[in-house]
């Protein structure tokens, strides 16, 4: 009798489980390989710059460029307008206070002086005539007073006589009354004459005083015009060097126009521009140094200009002690401006990587020196040579400090 064999399926549960496990392992290995490849970048070792993290003294300074300027600059303005008639001193010449630099001419100013002189002469003649008139009136008033007093004295004497005769009944009452009325009339006339003379005298004195004041004002005005004539000679207000003179013979110069500059060379300053990044840290009194012919010279920050232009602000530094013998306006120096005292810190050399990461992370090499891994860090202050490391790096570690432009977002850098 034949035996019936059971038809077994190839896809048993056991085989399916093994297949799924193998597939999972293959997928995991493939993902790991793919993931590793996608976060790793390979480059030649000689294509990057590697620096060691160190521990030392962090010198808190910045390096800035500066230009030598005169300690004081005085701008030369035309106090009076006119046409340039003569240039007496050329640019670069040394000046003494009061030296005539150039001469202007102004015809309208000459005409104004002539008019002022004529007005003054007219006013003087008017004052003279008025004084003569006042004197004549004064004499006439004195004459009138004398006559009025004379008539009053006569009338008074007659009235007194008639009063006595009338009392003794030697004259008629009408004669007495006429004498009395004549006395009272002359008395009132005398009072009026005296009052009129007093008022005329007050008016005369006031009028003469006003005329004198007018005359004085006109003289002062004329003197001011004469001063304007003197201003046509443009003079140096100080001792110094004529830096520039922006005029030509025959040129018309308007009043108040800036036409030149005088440099005071008794001392010098250095004018520099600082990045606005340091605006809060740069203060008056900070010190700096620069090298010249192998010798170091000290500086002190004297002035900070608050206006920011093109992401920089201006400062002035003066010499703190000795200055170079051959210093001259226009020379350029590179200055180390000290922002604070040196401190001990973990130091990372400066590099282009900062432009890619803003100092928030770097690639740090492992012990083999063949793999660099991205690591978050925190940086503090910086100077032209180093960054101050606050956290994330230790002394002796090596860091890629060159550009990260080609690294993308990769977590690891393989150095071949």
HUJO-V130736 format. One record per residue. BURIAL is I if it has 9 or more other ideal C-beta (glycine too) atoms within 8 Angstrom, else O. Layout:
BEGIN
burial = (BURIAL & BURIAL)
END
This chain:
BEGIN
burial = (O & O & O & O & O & O & O & O & O & O & O & O & O & O & I & I & O & O & O & O & O & O & O & O & O & O & O & O & O & O & O & O & O & O & O & O & O & O & I & I & I & O & I & O & O & O & O & I & O & I & I & I & I & O & O & O & O & I & O & I & I & I & I & I & I & I & I & I & I & I & I & O & I & I & O & I & O & I & O & I & I & I & I & I & I & O & I & O & I & O & O & O & O & O & I & O & O & O & I & I & I & I & I & I & O & I & O & O & I & I & O & I & I & O & O & I & I & O & I & I & O & O & I & I & O & I & I & O & O & I & I & O & O & I & O & O & I & I & O & O & I & I & O & I & I & O & O & I & I & O & I & I & O & I & I & I & O & I & I & O & I & I & I & O & I & I & O & O & O & O & O & O & O & O & I & I & O & O & I & I & O & I & I & O & I & I & I & O & I & I & O & O & I & I & O & I & I & O & O & I & I & O & O & I & O & O & I & I & O & O & I & I & O & I & I & O & O & I & I & O & I & I & O & O & I & I & O & I & I & O & I & I & I & I & O & I & O & I & O & I & I & I & I & O & I & O & I & O & O & O & O & O & I & O & O & O & I & O & I & I & I & I & I & I & I & O & O & I & I & I & I & I & O & I & O & I & O & I & I & O & O & I & O & O & O & I & I & I & I & I & O & O & O & O & O & O & I & I & I & I & I & O & O & I & O & O & O & O & O & O & O & I & I & I & I & I & I & I & I & O & O & O & O & O & O & O & O & O & I & O & O & O & I & I & I & I & I & I & I & O & O & O & O & O & I & I & I & I & I & I & I & O & I & I & O & I & I & O & O & O & O & I & I & I & I & I & O & O & O & O & I & I & I & I & I & O & I & I & I & I & I & O & I & O & O & I & I & I & I & O & O & I & I & O & O & O & I & I & I & I & I & I & O & I & O & O & I & O & O & I & O & I & I & I & I & O)
END
